[in-house]
């Protein structure tokens, strides 16, 4: 993974992990140990899903740049739908507090999206390849 991609990943994952840690502490205080476990599991799911999505999106941008925008829209839609599936599947679980899980999942996802948007806006990514210093060959009719 190029350094820009790693930097964007870190700038999105670190705030998400920090928010997840705060959510785990708050959930632990409010809902006990099961609340902390639910918040921790939700944080890991958000970082895993969003990190894989960022990786797939960056690979698509390099190999199929003409599909980048459509792939991004499809990827984010799929991620949100999968997160809703996780909330629905674990709605009645006894392994952890489902409310803490769901709330942390939503807050973690919003944190990731905001941090990733900020990282992209602050990064200096070239939109065109810089000129190598050689003049292009003349093509066409010359009279």
N, C-alpha and C positions, 0 to 999 in steps of 0.2 A: 504494500500500500504506500503510495507516495506521501511525502511529508505533509502536504496540504491536507490530505484526507485524514491522516492520523491526528493532525492538529484539530480539525473540525470534530472528529470523533471524541477526542479528549475534552474539547470545549463544550460538548453536549453531554457527555457521560458524567463528568465530574459534578456539575450542578444537579443533575438528576440523582446521582448517588447521595449528594448532600441533602437534598429535599427528602429522599427516601429515608435517610438516617433520622432526620427530624421527625418525619411521619412515624417511624418505628418507635421513637421515644414517646411521642404524644399518644400514639395508639397503645403503647405499653402502659402509660399512666391511666388512660381513659378505660381501656378494655382489658387490661392485664396482659399476660404473656401471649395469649392467642392473638391479641391485637397487634403486638409487636411482630409476631411471626407472619401474620397476614400482610402487614406493611412491608416486611422484608422480602417476602415472596413476590409481591406486586412490583417492588423496585427492581428485583432481578429480572422479572418478565419484561418490564418496560425497556431496560437497558439491553437485554438480549434481542428483543424484537426490533427495536429501533436501530441498534447497532448493525444487525444483519441487513436491515433495510437500507441503511446508509451505504454499506459495502456493496450491495447489489446495485444501487443507484449509481455509485461511482464507476463500477465496472461497465454498466450500460452506457454511461456518458463517454467512456473511452472507446468502447468497441462499436456501439451503435448510436452515435450522437444524434441522429435524426429521430430516434425514438425516446430521447431523454425526457422530454416534457410529458409525453403520454405515459411513459413508464413511471415517472414520479407520481403522477395522479393515481395510477392504478395501484402503485405500491402503498401510498398513504391510505387509500381507501381500504385495501386489503388488511393493512395493519390495524386500522380502527375497528374493522369488522372482527378480526381475530381477538382483539382485546375485549370486545363485547361478548364474544363467545366464551372467553375465560371468565368473565363476570357471571354469565348465565350458568356455566358449568359448576362453578364454585359457590353459587348462591346459597345453598343449604348445607355447606360442608361443616364438619365439626373439627377439622384439622386446625383451623384458624378462624379469626373473626372476619366474616365476609364483608361487613361494612367497612372495616379498616382496609381490607384488601381492595375493595372497589374504589374507595375514596383515594387511596394511595395510587392506584392504577391511573385514575383520571389526572390527579395532580402531577404524577411523574411524567405522563405523556405530554401534558401541556408544558411542563418544564423543559422536556427534551426538545419539543418543537420550537419553543421560544429561544432556547440556547443555541440550537442548530441554525435558526434564522439569523441570530446575532453573529454567530461565527462566520456564516457565509457573507454577511454584509461587511464584516471587518476584514475578511481575508483579501489578499491582493492576488486574485487569480486572473491570468491573462485570458482575454477573450479570443485573441488571434495569436498565431505564432510570430515571434519577433523576426524581423528581417535578418538574414544571415550575412548581409553585407555584400552579396553578389547581385549584379544587375540581371534581371530576367532577359532571356533571349528574345529578340524581336521576332514576332510572328506576323504573318499577313503580308500585304503588298507594300513594298517600299519603292518609291520612284524618285 
